[in-house]
Amino acid sequence: MTGVAPAPVEALSLDALLARASGLSAELLTAARGRAEDSGRTVLDVVLDERLVDVEATLGTMASELGLAARPTLDAAACDPALVDRVPIAFAKQHALLPLGRDDDGAICVAIADPFETEPLDDLRLLFDGADVRAELAPRRAILDAINQVYDRGPASAEALALDASEDLYAIADEISHEPQDLLDASDDAPIIRLVNSLLQHAVKERASDVHMEPFEREIRVRFRIDDILYEPVRPLPRSLQAPIVSRIKIMGGLNIAEKRLPQDGRIRLKIAGRDYDVRLSTLPVAHGERVVMRLLPRTTEMLNLEHLGFDEDHLKAWHKLIARPNGIMLVTGPTGSGKTTTLYGALARINTLDVNIITVEDPVEIQLPGIGQIEVNPKIGLTFASGLRSILRQDPDVVLVGEIRDLETAEIAIQASLTGHLVFATLHTNDAPSAITRLVDMGVERFLVASSLVAVLAQRLVRVLCSHCREAYEATAEELAEIGIRPPPRPVTLYRPGACEHCNQTGYRGRLGIFELMLVDDAVRELIAQNVDAKRIKRQAVAGGMRTLRVDGARKVLRGITSVAEVLRATEEETLVAEL
């Protein structure tokens, strides 16, 4: 089909087309419409962003009814740069469209998010000298992500992009340094605003989860945490910029700029490169000023898709079955930064429907989930995990999430809630799944309560994923396989190790995935809990019952080329258990 716009469909709106194609109930569509109005999106955007439907099937059906092609995903690298350069980025973002390339007949294929918005396609036809424009239906989020990647491409390599960003920072810093320091003489604070904005944009472009700004005697060091490793992506900034930078960040986070002697915590809401972010802000007085750490949290449900967290098929099937239970308590364990909260949010996002009342008590609320009541603890006014949980139970919840079980009172209330018809999720800090049982007992919880209420324990760690562009294949040695708990087979085994390229900033890794240890509390494990045995015996029984340990789960990902031996050894403890290849 050629032409300027999609074929018109009489008396049909985007909402009506979505309702027909998706098969969603009227209640779900009404709820999605309310969230769309609150966030300024379309109902289609909400339904696709929150994965309430099969994206590929729904888009395919809608596009077919309109006589269009469907593009559930977009490859930014495949877009024709010559076509992209002719479309202003502001126009592309405003109308959520992106030229992809030319068809065999010379028509220009354009990804669009709203097939009923036809005027921008008329503008594109004029922009491309009267060429035919062929619309293809794609999710708005996929289009905006591709726009950010395509228009950020600029220089030929990621290294060049980093250099350009660094030069901008220093140009702005130099501009500020030459301004008068007397506030009465300073008429414009725009440079410091641009400096902080540039740092945050650079952090998002580099996929940083945290930004550290550390003052020293003569300079300010800026470091980004990327895939759990700290890097210094820019040269140190002048020490004279410490006060204005911290003041600007405090103003953004609603903190007291006059208080420099005490730690402060705040939150900033930003839109960077088309995405909404919650930025958790922490300031800490140190020897040479105030140290600032900002954690960047994307406000999107895409990261909460359980299928994308690293679960193997058997683990995913078992976890889906567990979170559909009507009652019981499930624990997720691991050290700080191991992805526990993301896993639990993913579980809540999956079971979050109109007929389920979900309430959480957290410290702090990291990601805001629509349709869920989220309470942030505040010990200063007496709102602790225990008091918050006690109040939650008077709100008639079906599902309760406790951010962390820290004391006996919280543990006992959570367990009693699970025994009285509630499904309870909580986290603990333990090294593996069986240790969670001994941790609860050490807190003072009666063993019979643990045995009768606990349904499963999920231990997890995060490992870095090998860069697909530069990973190197090699033949594994028997020693390497033995280190990750695999009995060497008679045939050669091919593994992969990190390389170095511009796609991964020369690190060999890009992104992270979870490795998991899912212990189901069956009758045999319950009997051991009641017998007051140690965690090692419980672990042996769980493994005999089919549990895969953290190291063995990591080894499976090593054998599939997802991560390296070194990463699994870094993230897990040595085990005497040996698995067959």
NORNOR-V88631 format. One record per residue. N is the residue number from 1. SS is DSSP state (@ for helix, = for strand, . for the rest). OMEGA is omega in degrees with one decimal (none if undefined). Layout:
n,ss,omega
N,SS,OMEGA
N,SS,OMEGA
This chain:
n,ss,omega
1,.,175.3
2,.,-179.1
3,.,-174.5
4,.,-170.1
5,.,175.2
6,.,177.9
7,.,-178.8
8,.,175.7
9,.,-172.5
10,.,174.1
11,.,-178.8
12,.,177.7
13,.,178.8
14,@,179.6
15,@,-178.7
16,@,179.0
17,@,178.6
18,@,-179.4
19,@,-178.0
20,@,-174.8
21,@,-172.8
22,@,-176.7
23,.,179.1
24,.,179.0
25,.,179.1
26,@,179.7
27,@,-179.9
28,@,179.0
29,@,177.9
30,@,178.5
31,@,178.7
32,@,179.2
33,@,178.0
34,@,178.5
35,@,178.3
36,@,179.8
37,@,-179.8
38,@,-173.9
39,@,180.0
40,.,178.2
41,.,171.5
42,.,177.5
43,@,178.2
44,@,178.4
45,@,-178.3
46,@,-177.3
47,@,-179.2
48,@,-179.5
49,@,-176.6
50,.,177.0
51,.,177.8
52,.,-179.2
53,.,170.1
54,.,-172.5
55,@,-175.9
56,@,-177.4
57,@,-177.9
58,@,178.5
59,@,179.8
60,@,179.8
61,@,179.7
62,@,-179.0
63,@,-179.0
64,@,179.6
65,@,-179.0
66,@,-178.6
67,.,-179.0
68,.,169.0
69,=,179.0
70,=,177.1
71,=,-178.8
72,.,178.1
73,.,179.5
74,.,176.3
75,.,-176.8
76,@,-176.9
77,@,-177.3
78,@,-179.7
79,.,-179.5
80,.,-177.2
81,@,-178.7
82,@,177.9
83,@,-179.0
84,@,-176.8
85,.,-177.7
86,.,-179.4
87,.,178.4
88,.,-177.2
89,@,179.8
90,@,178.5
91,@,-178.8
92,@,-178.6
93,@,-178.0
94,@,-176.4
95,@,178.6
96,.,176.8
97,=,-177.9
98,=,174.6
99,=,-175.4
100,=,-177.0
101,=,179.5
102,=,172.8
103,.,177.7
104,.,-179.4
105,.,175.7
106,.,178.3
107,.,-179.3
108,=,178.6
109,=,-177.5
110,=,174.9
111,=,179.5
112,=,178.9
113,.,-178.7
114,.,-175.6
115,.,-179.6
116,.,175.9
117,.,-170.6
118,.,-176.8
119,@,178.3
120,@,179.1
121,@,173.6
122,@,178.3
123,@,179.2
124,@,179.8
125,@,177.3
126,@,-178.9
127,@,-179.2
128,.,171.4
129,.,174.8
130,.,179.7
131,.,175.4
132,.,178.1
133,=,-177.9
134,=,-177.0
135,=,175.0
136,=,-173.5
137,=,-179.1
138,=,176.5
139,.,-179.4
140,@,-179.4
141,@,179.0
142,@,179.5
143,@,-178.7
144,@,176.6
145,@,-179.8
146,@,177.7
147,@,-179.3
148,@,179.6
149,@,-175.8
150,@,-176.5
151,@,175.3
152,@,-173.9
153,.,175.6
154,.,179.4
155,.,-170.7
156,.,-174.6
157,.,177.2
158,@,179.3
159,@,179.1
160,@,177.0
161,@,-179.2
162,@,179.7
163,@,178.9
164,@,-179.5
165,@,-179.8
166,@,-178.8
167,@,177.4
168,@,-179.7
169,@,-175.9
170,@,175.8
171,@,178.6
172,@,179.9
173,@,179.2
174,@,178.7
175,@,-179.4
176,@,-176.3
177,@,-177.8
178,.,176.1
179,.,175.5
180,.,-175.9
181,.,178.1
182,.,-177.1
183,.,178.8
184,.,-179.2
185,.,-176.1
186,.,-174.7
187,.,-173.8
188,.,178.8
189,.,-177.7
190,@,-178.2
191,@,-179.7
192,@,176.2
193,@,179.4
194,@,179.4
195,@,-179.3
196,@,177.9
197,@,180.0
198,@,177.2
199,@,-179.1
200,@,176.9
201,@,177.9
202,@,-179.5
203,@,179.2
204,@,-179.5
205,@,-179.3
206,.,180.0
207,.,-178.7
208,.,175.0
209,.,-178.9
210,=,173.5
211,=,179.4
212,=,175.8
213,=,-169.5
214,=,-179.4
215,=,173.4
216,.,-171.6
217,.,-173.9
218,.,-173.1
219,=,172.1
220,=,178.3
221,=,178.0
222,=,178.9
223,=,175.8
224,=,171.7
225,=,-178.7
226,=,-177.6
227,.,174.1
228,.,179.3
229,=,179.9
230,=,177.3
231,=,174.6
232,.,-171.2
233,.,-178.5
234,.,176.9
235,.,178.5
236,.,178.5
237,=,179.4
238,=,-179.4
239,@,-177.3
240,@,-179.4
241,@,-175.4
242,@,-175.3
243,@,-179.4
244,@,178.6
245,@,-178.2
246,@,179.4
247,@,179.5
248,@,-179.2
249,@,178.2
250,@,178.4
251,@,178.8
252,@,-177.6
253,@,178.5
254,.,-179.2
255,.,179.7
256,.,-176.0
257,.,179.6
258,.,-177.9
259,.,-178.4
260,.,-175.6
261,.,-175.7
262,.,173.4
263,.,176.8
264,=,177.4
265,=,178.9
266,=,-178.4
267,=,179.3
268,=,173.1
269,=,-174.8
270,=,166.8
271,=,-177.9
272,=,178.5
273,.,175.8
274,.,-179.6
275,=,174.8
276,=,179.9
277,=,163.6
278,=,179.9
279,=,175.7
280,=,-171.8
281,=,177.1
282,=,174.4
283,=,-177.0
284,=,178.3
285,=,177.1
286,=,-170.8
287,.,-172.6
288,.,179.4
289,=,179.8
290,=,177.3
291,=,-177.2
292,=,173.3
293,=,177.6
294,=,176.6
295,=,-176.8
296,=,-178.6
297,=,178.3
298,=,177.9
299,.,-178.1
300,.,178.1
301,.,-178.5
302,@,-177.8
303,@,-177.6
304,@,177.7
305,.,-175.6
306,@,-179.3
307,@,-176.3
308,@,-174.4
309,.,179.1
310,.,177.8
311,.,168.4
312,.,-172.6
313,@,-178.6
314,@,176.6
315,@,-177.7
316,@,179.4
317,@,-179.9
318,@,-178.7
319,@,176.8
320,@,179.7
321,@,-178.9
322,@,-174.9
323,@,175.7
324,.,179.7
325,.,178.1
326,.,-177.8
327,.,-177.9
328,=,179.0
329,=,177.7
330,=,-177.9
331,=,171.1
332,=,-173.2
333,=,179.0
334,.,179.3
335,.,175.9
336,.,179.2
337,.,-179.2
338,.,175.5
339,.,-177.8
340,@,-176.9
341,@,179.4
342,@,178.3
343,@,-179.6
344,@,176.5
345,@,176.9
346,@,177.5
347,@,179.6
348,@,-179.7
349,@,-178.0
350,@,-175.7
351,@,-177.5
352,.,177.3
353,.,-175.9
354,.,-175.4
355,.,-179.4
356,.,178.7
357,.,-176.8
358,=,177.6
359,=,-179.8
360,=,170.8
361,=,-167.7
362,=,177.3
363,.,-6.9
364,.,171.4
365,.,-173.2
366,.,-178.7
367,.,179.8
368,.,-177.8
369,.,179.7
370,.,177.7
371,.,-178.1
372,.,176.3
373,=,-176.1
374,=,-178.1
375,=,176.4
376,=,-177.3
377,.,178.1
378,=,-176.1
379,@,-177.9
380,@,-179.8
381,@,176.4
382,.,178.6
383,=,179.4
384,.,175.6
385,@,-176.3
386,@,-178.6
387,@,177.2
388,@,-179.9
389,@,178.4
390,@,179.1
391,@,179.0
392,@,-175.9
393,@,175.1
394,@,179.8
395,@,177.8
396,.,-179.7
397,.,168.6
398,.,-178.1
399,=,-179.6
400,=,173.6
401,=,175.8
402,=,-174.4
403,.,178.4
404,.,173.2
405,.,-174.6
406,.,-174.9
407,.,-176.2
408,@,-177.2
409,@,179.2
410,@,-178.8
411,@,-177.4
412,@,178.9
413,@,179.4
414,@,-179.2
415,@,177.6
416,@,177.6
417,@,-179.5
418,@,-179.7
419,@,-178.3
420,.,170.3
421,.,178.4
422,.,172.5
423,=,-173.3
424,=,171.4
425,=,177.7
426,=,176.8
427,=,175.0
428,=,174.9
429,.,174.8
430,.,-175.5
431,.,178.8
432,.,-175.1
433,.,-178.9
434,.,-179.0
435,@,178.8
436,@,-179.5
437,@,179.5
438,@,177.6
439,@,178.1
440,@,179.6
441,@,178.2
442,@,176.5
443,@,-179.4
444,.,178.3
445,.,179.2
446,.,-176.9
447,@,-177.9
448,@,176.5
449,@,177.5
450,@,-177.2
451,@,-174.8
452,@,-174.1
453,@,-173.5
454,=,-178.1
455,=,-178.0
456,=,174.3
457,=,178.5
458,=,173.3
459,=,-178.1
460,=,173.0
461,=,173.9
462,=,175.2
463,=,179.3
464,=,-178.7
465,=,178.3
466,=,177.5
467,.,-176.5
468,.,-177.5
469,.,-172.4
470,.,179.7
471,.,-175.3
472,=,178.1
473,=,175.6
474,=,179.9
475,=,-176.3
476,.,174.7
477,.,178.5
478,@,-179.9
479,@,179.6
480,@,180.0
481,@,179.0
482,@,-179.9
483,@,-180.0
484,.,171.3
485,.,179.5
486,=,176.2
487,=,-175.2
488,.,177.2
489,.,179.2
490,.,-177.6
491,.,176.6
492,.,179.9
493,.,178.2
494,=,174.3
495,=,-179.6
496,=,175.8
497,=,-176.4
498,.,171.4
499,.,177.4
500,.,177.7
501,.,-177.3
502,@,-178.2
503,@,-176.8
504,@,-178.5
505,.,175.6
506,.,-178.1
507,.,-176.5
508,.,-178.6
509,=,175.9
510,=,-179.2
511,=,178.8
512,=,175.5
513,=,179.4
514,=,164.6
515,=,-165.6
516,=,174.3
517,=,-175.0
518,=,179.6
519,=,175.1
520,=,-177.9
521,.,179.7
522,.,-176.0
523,@,-179.2
524,@,178.9
525,@,178.2
526,@,-179.9
527,@,178.4
528,@,178.0
529,@,-179.5
530,@,-177.5
531,.,177.9
532,.,178.4
533,.,-177.4
534,.,-175.3
535,@,-177.8
536,@,179.2
537,@,176.9
538,@,179.9
539,@,179.0
540,@,179.3
541,@,-179.6
542,@,177.7
543,@,177.2
544,@,179.3
545,.,175.8
546,.,179.7
547,.,176.0
548,.,-176.8
549,.,179.2
550,@,-176.9
551,@,179.4
552,@,177.0
553,@,175.1
554,@,179.5
555,@,178.1
556,@,178.5
557,@,173.7
558,@,-178.2
559,@,178.0
560,.,176.9
561,.,-177.8
562,.,-178.6
563,.,-174.7
564,.,176.4
565,@,-177.8
566,@,-179.6
567,@,-179.5
568,@,177.7
569,@,179.6
570,@,-171.2
571,@,-173.6
572,.,179.6
573,.,179.2
574,.,-179.4
575,.,176.9
576,.,-179.5
577,.,179.8
578,.,-179.3
579,=,174.2
580,=,178.0
581,.,none
